Amino acid sequence: MAFESLSSKLQATIKRLKGQTRGTEKDVKEFMREIRLALLEADVNYKVVKDFVARVSEKAVGQEVLESLSPGQQIVKIVDDELTALLGAEDYKLDLSKTPPNVIMMVGLQGTGKTTASAKLAAHLRKQGRKPLMVACDIYRPAAIQQLQVLGKQIDIPVFAEGIDVKAATIAKNSIKYAIRNMHDVVIIDTAGRLQIDEALMEELAEVKAEVNPAEILLVIDAMTGQEAANVAETFNAKLDVTGIILSKLDSDTRGGAALSVRAITGKPVKFASSGEKINDFEIFYPKRMADRILGMGDVLTLIDKAVEMYDEKQAEELEKKIMTQTFTLDDFLDQLQQIKKMGGIMSLLKLLPGAGQIKEEDIDERQLVKVEAIIRSMTKKEKRNPDILNASRRKRIAAGSGTTVQDVNKLMKQFEEMRIMMKKLGGKGKKGIGKKMLGGKMPNIFM
């Protein structure tokens, strides 16, 4: 999980600081020492750590902070603000304002997830109403062209390729002509990488850039590479003048140093975060949201974005109507569990809720979801619509049909009843109260 180690250490330190009703310069120095160690252990660049600690310390030892009623909370706000600034402060979007087709060059070392990120970006842009074309310009890695074509087929986005015997710059040039003929408004060029930066690689990328005049040059950085990522970013930026960063493999990163170093060293914004192998594991990088997530303040806006992406307006209205009229059934319950799976699983969603950052993965058993699905699918339509008819013999039959026990069935029905009670309370609050109550209320936990 991204930033797991850094996040847990910072949150533990912050928790102690928040509990203090008075603060001294000595307390601040001790707090900053712990933050410095946490950042260095997260493999953040030493100069970046030094500058960050200096800025926070300067603001935290001010008289207004130390003599306030809650100095701990004020210092936490300072850390949050500075962490947001370190990550980029603003939300940076792609510049696709040129006459179409707008060209996006994807660059980076081999193994950073560049090809997968190209497909994810293409899918992301299509959701925004664009008509992307992907271009296979990695003519060196044996399976690169085939990989892009397979991904293109999966997401139903065309791939322009001319084989390994044509120069990359020529392929890129020809792809623009193809895009114009076929009315593609965005061209995403997947370029070649190397295991390490060399002159031949940079010369080829410079040739491609000169040929297609890209609107964006996005550098894909492997978040697991720590301080080395900052060095790579600095070199690519010096040679190509990149316009933004995509951080890949954030799901595997337990340190997070790359995200906190790259922006500060290159001055170029992180525009997207990529995690996992699924096409939907790709999101716009919001510095403020990420800083809040690291400090355990949650990221409800991203949670809402994920929900909106999965639900259309009609579905949302139907669910709200069922909540209001208290006609929420086991079929609806199963549908909600399916939505949770599509949104990345319960653990990834819990990490976005305020105060849930310290929940450990071992405390959550997502295998329970499989069991719940099996139990509900073993019921008749009548039983799912009206679970009150589930007597002992019916429960025994359902347990046998789902490969579970009667105790498992009883547990699920108890949890569903708790949810119905909660829904009943929500129904009386009116539409405006539903969202707030859902976030603040105690949801029955079927995963523990």
C-alpha positions in Angstrom: 0.0 0.0 0.0 1.3 3.4 -1.0 3.1 5.4 1.7 2.2 2.7 4.3 5.4 3.0 6.3 5.7 6.8 6.1 2.0 7.2 6.8 1.9 5.0 9.9 5.0 6.8 11.4 3.7 10.3 10.8 0.3 9.4 12.1 1.7 7.9 15.3 3.8 11.1 15.9 0.9 13.4 15.1 -1.4 11.5 17.5 1.0 12.2 20.4 1.3 15.8 19.3 -2.4 16.4 19.1 -2.9 15.2 22.6 -0.7 18.0 24.0 -2.5 21.1 25.3 0.7 23.1 25.5 3.8 23.2 23.3 7.4 24.3 23.6 10.2 24.7 21.1 11.7 21.6 22.6 8.5 19.7 21.8 8.6 21.0 18.2 12.2 20.0 17.8 11.5 16.5 19.0 8.5 16.3 16.6 10.5 17.5 13.7 13.3 15.0 14.5 10.7 12.2 14.2 9.4 13.6 11.0 12.9 13.9 9.5 13.6 10.2 10.4 10.2 9.1 8.9 10.9 10.9 5.6 14.5 9.6 5.3 13.3 6.0 6.0 10.7 6.5 3.3 13.7 7.2 0.9 12.9 10.8 0.4 15.8 12.8 -1.1 18.0 14.2 1.7 17.9 17.8 0.4 14.1 17.6 0.1 13.8 16.4 3.7 16.1 19.1 4.9 14.2 21.9 3.2 10.8 20.5 4.3 11.8 20.2 8.0 13.2 23.8 7.9 10.0 25.2 6.5 7.8 23.4 9.0 10.1 24.3 11.9 10.1 27.9 11.1 6.3 28.2 11.1 5.8 25.8 14.0 7.9 27.7 16.6 6.0 30.9 16.1 4.5 32.5 19.2 0.9 32.2 17.8 1.3 28.5 17.5 3.0 27.7 20.8 0.6 29.9 22.8 -2.6 28.7 21.2 -5.1 26.4 22.9 -4.2 23.5 20.6 -0.6 23.9 19.4 -0.5 20.2 18.3 -3.4 20.6 15.9 -1.9 23.8 14.5 1.4 22.2 13.8 -0.4 19.3 12.1 -2.1 21.8 9.8 1.3 23.3 9.0 2.7 19.8 8.2 -0.3 19.2 6.0 0.0 22.5 4.2 3.8 22.0 3.6 3.3 18.3 2.5 0.7 19.5 0.0 3.1 22.2 -1.3 5.8 19.5 -1.5 3.6 17.3 -3.6 2.7 20.2 -6.0 0.0 22.3 -4.2 -2.1 22.8 -7.4 -4.1 20.1 -9.3 -2.4 20.0 -12.7 -4.4 18.9 -15.7 -3.2 17.8 -19.1 -2.7 20.6 -21.6 -4.8 19.4 -24.6 -5.5 22.8 -26.0 -3.6 22.5 -29.3 -5.3 21.8 -32.6 -6.1 18.1 -32.6 -4.7 15.6 -32.6 -2.9 16.5 -29.4 0.2 14.2 -28.9 1.2 12.8 -25.5 4.7 11.2 -25.4 5.1 8.5 -22.7 8.8 8.3 -21.6 10.7 6.4 -18.9 13.0 3.6 -18.2 12.2 0.0 -19.0 10.1 -1.8 -16.4 8.4 1.3 -15.0 5.0 0.3 -16.3 5.0 2.7 -19.2 3.0 0.6 -21.6 0.4 -0.2 -19.1 0.2 3.4 -18.1 -0.4 4.4 -21.7 -3.4 2.1 -21.9 -4.7 3.4 -18.6 -4.3 7.0 -19.7 -6.1 6.2 -23.0 -9.0 4.6 -21.1 -9.1 7.6 -18.8 -9.3 10.1 -21.7 -12.0 8.2 -23.4 -14.2 8.5 -20.3 -13.7 12.3 -20.7 -15.2 12.1 -24.2 -11.9 11.9 -26.1 -11.1 9.6 -29.0 -7.5 8.3 -28.3 -5.1 6.4 -30.5 -2.2 4.5 -29.0 1.1 4.2 -30.9 3.6 1.4 -30.5 7.1 3.1 -30.8 9.0 0.7 -28.6 10.8 -1.2 -31.3 13.4 -2.8 -29.1 11.6 -4.7 -26.3 10.5 -8.0 -27.9 6.9 -8.1 -26.7 6.3 -4.3 -26.3 4.2 -3.9 -29.5 2.2 -7.1 -28.8 1.6 -6.0 -25.2 0.2 -2.6 -26.3 -2.0 -4.3 -28.9 -3.4 -6.8 -26.3 -4.2 -3.9 -24.0 -5.8 -2.0 -26.8 -8.0 -4.9 -27.6 -9.0 -5.2 -23.9 -10.1 -1.6 -23.7 -11.3 -1.3 -27.4 -8.9 1.4 -28.3 -6.9 1.2 -31.6 -3.2 0.8 -31.7 -1.0 2.1 -34.6 2.1 -0.1 -35.2 4.5 -0.6 -38.1 6.8 -3.3 -36.7 10.4 -3.2 -35.5 12.1 -2.3 -38.8 10.8 1.3 -38.9 12.4 4.1 -37.0 10.5 5.3 -33.9 10.3 8.9 -35.2 8.9 7.7 -38.5 6.2 5.6 -36.8 5.3 8.6 -34.7 5.1 10.8 -37.7 2.9 8.3 -39.7 0.6 7.8 -36.7 -0.3 11.5 -36.7 -1.4 11.2 -40.4 -3.4 8.1 -39.4 -5.0 9.9 -36.5 -6.1 12.9 -38.7 -7.6 10.6 -41.3 -9.5 8.6 -38.6 -10.5 11.6 -36.5 -8.6 10.7 -33.3 -8.2 13.8 -31.2 -5.4 12.4 -28.8 -2.4 10.4 -29.8 -0.5 8.5 -27.0 3.0 7.4 -28.0 4.5 4.6 -26.1 8.2 5.1 -26.5 11.1 2.7 -25.8 12.9 2.5 -22.5 16.3 1.2 -21.3 17.4 -0.4 -18.1 19.4 2.8 -17.6 19.6 6.1 -19.3 22.0 6.3 -22.3 22.8 8.7 -25.1 21.1 6.5 -27.8 17.8 6.4 -25.9 17.7 10.2 -25.3 18.7 10.9 -29.0 15.8 8.7 -30.2 13.3 10.4 -27.8 14.5 13.8 -29.0 13.9 12.8 -32.6 10.4 11.6 -31.8 9.7 14.9 -29.9 11.0 17.0 -32.8 8.8 15.0 -35.3 5.5 15.3 -33.5 5.7 18.4 -31.3 3.9 16.8 -28.3 1.5 18.8 -26.2 2.6 16.7 -23.2 5.7 14.6 -22.4 4.8 12.4 -19.4 7.6 10.7 -17.5 6.5 7.4 -16.0 8.4 6.8 -12.7 8.4 3.6 -10.7 7.4 4.7 -7.1 9.4 1.8 -5.6 12.7 3.2 -6.8 12.9 5.8 -4.1 15.7 8.4 -4.4 16.9 6.9 -7.7 13.5 8.0 -9.2 14.4 11.6 -8.5 17.8 11.2 -10.3 16.1 9.6 -13.3 13.4 12.3 -13.4 16.1 15.1 -13.3 18.0 13.6 -16.2 14.9 13.0 -18.4 13.7 16.5 -17.6 17.0 18.1 -18.5 17.1 16.3 -21.9 13.4 16.4 -22.9 11.8 19.1 -20.7 9.0 16.8 -19.5 5.6 18.4 -18.7 4.5 16.0 -16.0 5.0 12.8 -14.0 3.0 9.6 -13.8 3.8 7.6 -10.6 3.4 3.9 -11.3 3.2 0.9 -8.9 2.0 3.0 -6.0 0.2 -0.1 -4.7 3.5 -1.8 -4.1 5.3 1.2 -2.6 5.8 1.0 1.2 8.1 4.0 1.3 6.7 6.8 -1.0 10.0 8.6 -1.4 9.6 9.0 -5.1 6.3 11.0 -4.9 7.8 13.3 -2.3 11.1 13.9 -4.1 10.3 14.0 -7.8 8.1 17.2 -7.7 10.6 19.1 -5.5 13.6 18.2 -7.6 12.3 18.6 -11.1 9.7 21.3 -10.5 7.4 19.3 -12.7 3.9 18.2 -11.4 2.8 14.7 -10.7 -0.3 14.5 -12.9 -1.4 10.9 -12.4 -1.0 7.9 -10.0 -1.1 4.4 -11.4 -1.5 1.3 -9.1 -2.2 -2.3 -9.8 -2.7 -4.1 -13.1 -6.4 -3.2 -13.7 -7.1 -0.5 -16.2 -9.2 1.4 -13.7 -6.3 1.5 -11.2 -5.4 5.0 -12.4 -6.4 8.3 -11.0 -5.6 12.0 -11.3 -3.0 13.0 -8.7 -4.4 15.6 -6.3 -1.6 16.9 -4.0 -4.0 18.0 -1.2 -5.9 14.7 -1.2 -2.7 12.7 -1.1 -1.2 14.8 1.7 -4.4 14.2 3.7 -4.3 10.5 3.0 -0.7 10.3 4.2 -1.5 12.1 7.4 -4.6 9.9 8.1 -7.1 12.6 7.4 -8.8 10.5 4.7 -9.7 11.2 1.1 -13.5 11.3 0.9 -13.4 13.2 -2.4 -11.6 10.4 -4.1 -14.0 7.9 -2.6 -16.9 9.9 -4.0 -15.1 10.0 -7.4 -14.8 6.3 -7.4 -18.5 5.8 -6.5 -19.6 8.3 -9.2 -17.5 6.4 -11.8 -19.1 3.1 -10.9 -22.7 4.4 -10.6 -24.8 6.2 -13.2 -27.4 8.7 -12.1 -30.3 6.3 -12.6 -28.7 3.6 -10.3 -28.0 6.2 -7.6 -31.6 7.5 -7.7 -33.0 3.9 -7.5 -30.8 3.1 -4.5 -31.8 6.3 -2.8 -35.5 5.6 -3.4 -35.1 2.1 -1.9 -33.4 3.6 1.2 -36.1 6.2 1.5 -39.0 3.7 1.1 -37.2 1.0 3.2 -37.4 -1.6 0.4 -33.7 -2.5 0.4 -33.4 -6.2 -0.4 -30.7 -8.9 -0.2 -30.4 -8.5 -4.0 -29.6 -4.8 -3.5 -27.2 -5.8 -0.7 -25.4 -8.1 -3.1 -25.3 -5.4 -5.7 -23.5 -3.0 -3.3 -20.9 -5.7 -2.5 -20.2 -6.1 -6.2 -19.7 -2.3 -6.5 -17.2 -2.5 -3.6 -15.2 -5.1 -5.6 -15.2 -2.9 -8.7 -14.0 0.0 -6.7 -10.9 -1.8 -5.6 -12.1 -3.8 -2.5 -13.0 -2.8 1.0 -9.4 -2.3 2.1 -8.7 0.3 -0.5 -11.9 2.1 0.3 -11.3 2.1 4.0 -7.9 3.8 3.5 -9.8 6.8 2.0 -11.9 7.3 5.1 -10.8 9.7 7.9 -9.4 7.9 10.9 -9.3 4.5 9.0 -5.6 4.8 8.0 -4.4 2.6 10.9 -6.6 -0.4 10.0 -4.4 -3.3 9.1 -5.0 -5.6 6.2 -4.9 -8.6 8.5 -7.9 -7.2 10.3 -10.0 -7.3 7.1 -10.9 -10.7 5.5 -12.3 -10.0 2.0 -12.8 -13.7 1.6 -16.0 -13.1 3.6 -17.3 -11.4 0.6 -17.2 -14.6 -1.4 -19.0 -16.4 1.4 -21.7 -13.8 1.5 -22.2 -13.9 -2.3 -22.5 -17.7 -2.1 -25.1 -17.5 0.7 -27.3 -14.9 -1.1 -27.1 -16.7 -4.4 -28.3 -19.9 -2.8 -31.6 -18.3 -1.8 -34.8 -18.2 -3.8 -36.1 -15.0 -5.3 -38.8 -15.0 -2.6 -36.3 -15.4 0.2 -34.1 -12.6 -1.1 -37.1 -10.2 -1.3 -38.4 -11.2 2.1 -35.7 -12.6 4.4 -38.1 -12.7 7.3 -39.4 -16.1 6.0 -36.0 -17.7 6.6 -36.9 -20.4 9.2 -34.5 -23.0 10.4 -35.1 -25.5 7.6 -34.6 -22.8 4.9 -31.4 -21.7 6.5 -30.1 -25.3 6.7 -30.8 -25.7 3.0 -29.1 -22.4 2.1 -26.0 -23.3 4.1 -25.8 -26.7 2.3 -26.2 -25.0 -1.1 -23.6 -22.4 -0.5 -21.0 -24.6 1.1 -21.2 -22.7 4.4 -22.7 -23.3 7.9 -26.0 -22.4 9.4 -24.0 -20.1 11.7 -22.6 -18.2 8.7 -26.1 -17.8 7.4 -27.3 -16.5 10.8 -24.4 -14.1 11.0 -25.2 -12.6 7.6 -28.9 -12.2 8.4 -28.1 -10.4 11.6 -25.8 -8.1 9.7 -28.4 -7.5 7.1 -31.0 -6.7 9.7 -28.6 -4.2 11.3 -28.2 -2.6 7.9 -32.0 -2.5 7.4 -32.4 -0.7 10.8 -29.8 1.8 9.7 -31.6 2.3 6.4 -34.8 2.9 8.2 -33.2 5.7 10.2 -31.8 7.2 7.1 -35.2 7.1 5.4 -36.5 9.5 8.0 -33.7 12.0 7.6 -34.6 13.1 4.1 -32.2 13.2 1.1 -29.8 15.8 2.5 -29.1 13.6 5.6 -28.4 10.4 3.8 -24.8 11.0 2.6 -23.7 12.5 5.9 -25.2 9.6 7.9 -23.8 7.0 5.6 -20.3 8.4 6.2 -20.7 9.0 9.9 -22.8 6.1 10.9 -21.6 2.7 12.0 -21.9 0.3 9.1 -22.3 -3.4 9.8 -18.9 -5.0 9.1 -19.0 -8.2 7.2 -15.3 -8.3 6.6 -14.0 -8.9 10.1 
